Amino acid sequence: MTLDESKTDDDILDEEYGVSLITDKKLINYLEGATVDFVESANGGGFEIRTAQSDNGGGCGDSCGGSC
C-alpha cells in the first residue's frame, strides 16, 4: 500500500466520510466489503485493513498482526 495523489485510468476512486481512497481495479475484488482504519500502538501507527475474506480479521495475515 502506498500513498499517492494521482489517479490513473486503472484506478477506482471511492470517497467515504471525507476520505478519498484510490484502488487499482485489479485489487477491487479482494477489498470488497473491507474496512480501512488508521491505528496507533506502542510500535507506531499504520493502516489496518479488515477484509471479508480474511480468516483472522486482518488484511495481511498473522505476519503483521493484521496491521499493514
N, C-alpha and C positions, 0 to 999 in steps of 0.2 A: 504494500500500500504506500502510495506517495501522495504528497500534496501538490496539486497543480492548479494553475489559474486559467488554463485554456482548455477548451472543449474541441475535440476533433469530430469528424464525421462518424467515427467508430464508437462514439460515446453516447451515453444516455444521461440527461440531466434530470435530477429529482430534487425538489425543494420541499422541505418539511420544517415547520417551526422556525422559519427564518434562516435555515442552514441549507446550503446547496451541496449536493453530493453528485459527483460525476463518476460514472461507472462504465467500463468498457463493455460493449454489447456482448462479447464472448463470455463474460462473467455473470451477467444478469441472472441466469438460471440458478446459479449457486447461491445468489443472495436473495432470492425470492422469499419473503417473509422474515428477513433478517432485521435485527436492530443493531445500530451502531451507537456506541456511547464512549465518552472520554472518561477514564477512571484514573484516580491517583492512588498510589500506595507508597509504602516505605521505600520501594525500589524506584520510584519515579512515577511518571504518568504515561498513558498511551491509549490508543483506541482499542475498544473491546467490541468484537463482532459476534453476535449470537445468531446462529442460523437455525432454521427449522430442521435441516438435515443433520445437524451435529448431535452426536450421542451424549456429550458431556456438557452441553450448553455453551461451549466456547467455539469461536470461529476457526481456531487453528490448532486444535488438539491439545494434548497434555504437555507438549514441549514448552509452551509458554503460559500454561495455566489459563488458557482461554483469552489472554490479552496479547494483542499484536502491536 
